[in-house]
Amino acid sequence: MSDAVSSTLAAVLRSARTELNARFAAARLRHPDLDGDVFAEFVRGAVDPLVVAVEGVRPERAIDVAHVAYDMALELVGQKLVGRSARTTHVGDAWRRILPRVAPLVATTPERVIAAVCNAAHQLSVTTGARPSFWIDTMAELASECGDVETFLTLGHVVAWRAGMAHLRESALAAADALPEPLVLAAIAAPGGQWAKIRDRLHADPWFDPAKPRASATEGRVVARAGAFRGFGGLFTEPPVVAMAGEQLLVRGGEDCWLLKADAFGATFHRATKEEFECARVERTLPTGVSLSGGALTVRGVKTKVPDLVDDMSSACANSTTLALTSPYMHAVVLVVLTSTE
């Protein structure tokens, strides 16, 4: 392997050959199908460019980073999260495209930064409806603007929310105040705005998207169809029913119950208990000012065609901003804007 990598990494591999071989053997005990060729490919294609990038900015840290990256690469390849045996390419893509761009930060705390990037890419890749490629693209574009590790991690949190992790909404909005204004505005694709005003509107309206202010949701608009039949990769074995507990939207499909978090950036489901669902409010009637007839939903005079909804809906519930509807004929929850900040 050493002949195919940079002189810096080659020197590390030669000088610590016995120790590194022992680490590989230990990793193979944890992961019996760890493939040496796949690992070598990842070292050449991902670990080495990172070591070279660190050497360019902090040469005294290159050897330490090489050792940390070697160990983390062993685990990632062993778990089939990177390399040609990986289930998706997202973790490997995030390593290659993001980490070299923040080489000064990797040099400072390599294990923390590498782990954060790989974990974020993995979590996005296994979350239904999330957009890991969007997260990688955005972080690759903006990461070099981060002057310290905390700023970089906060940026990753905010961009993960925008990449579809709706459950991060409140924590991301709180964390975003710590970012420099130009950076947070770039992260939410609102370069010409004022963060304080945009933040207030985001707090008030989950369906407001700063990147598309003129196309933001208006009352009566269907903004999402969350969920799908389990046979098609979704969660539900049968058409779901919705209930409201305060402002929290709960969903039951068969024997399984879920908390549904949704906003303009995405929708995510999180396990809930039957007891939580049974204590929530299940309605079979629409709120005042809302009607459904002939496949058309009317909200305060605004009519929207909803072909997959019929008049005999199975449940309906609403919080202060969103109406949730289900039908006995579909394995999804239809979400409709109930109020708008426009």
Phi, psi and omega in degrees: 000325189297334180287344185254008181238177181296161180298326180295309180292323178300320179295320178297314182297324180287313186290332183245028186305311183297314180296316181292323176296323177294321178295320178297317179297320178295321178295324180291333174293323178285325183231086188303334181262021174302122185264118181297324180292319178296318179298315180299321177298317181291322177299314180295317189271343185229312181293313183299312178301327178292316178299318179297319179296318178294318179301328181290338182245328180220073187303330181290347181256356187298319182293315179298317179297321179300318180294315179297314181297322178301311181296318181290325177296321177304313181294318182294317178292319179298325178273003181059040176263342175221167179090176186290348177268358184292151180288328173223167179266000193294318181295315177297320178298317180297317178302308186293322189268334185258311189300316178298334180287341178242040181306321178298325179285321175299320180298327182286307181221078188300315183297317182294314184289315180298316180297319182297316181295313183292320180294317179299313180298321179293313181299319177296323183289336181258002179263117181303128178089346178286163186237080182299324180295324177296317179299314181297314180300314184291317179294322178298327180284322190255344189301324183293348178278354184272123183272349180209169186296319183297319177297317179299315181293322178294317176302315179301323179295313181295316181292327176297320175300312181292338179275012173115357181274077188299332181291347178272002188309302186294316181293324179292318178297321179292318182290329186298335179299338181278349181276150171302142186304314180301325182287317180292324178293322176293323181296327180256012176059045176227061188295339183261008186260187174243124188301319183300317180290318180294319178300316180298320180289323176297320177299321185279331190226103181293346183259007175276129177243111182300336180286340181225061187299327181279343179256010181299154188298139173248165182304137176089356182274135174286122185251343180197151166238103188262130177101166180197168178295138183301327179295343177252020178093005179269198184258337196261132175272343177209163181306133185278169174231143182250155177212159182240131174240098188066241176261002185267132181264121179250148183227137174236129176229106186068232180268358184258141179236148186218151166264127180255121174252128184213145172203193185298340184264343181167185179215131180229146179252141181224139185304137173229170181262160175298324180297319178297318180293318183293336177276349181276172185264116176257125181244150174244006180236155181277155177296163177302134180090003181236135178219156179227124182206130176058035180077012178240131178257131179243123178239109180050046176090349179267121184255136179226131176285131178230084189301329184272002173256140177239171185294331180268063179296156183270333177196160177207140174206162185212148166249202187288344184236340194222137174256132177246132182230147172227159180230149176291358185247009179214151181260052181207163175252124177271127180249132186231138177292126179261326175222156180227149177273000179295000000 
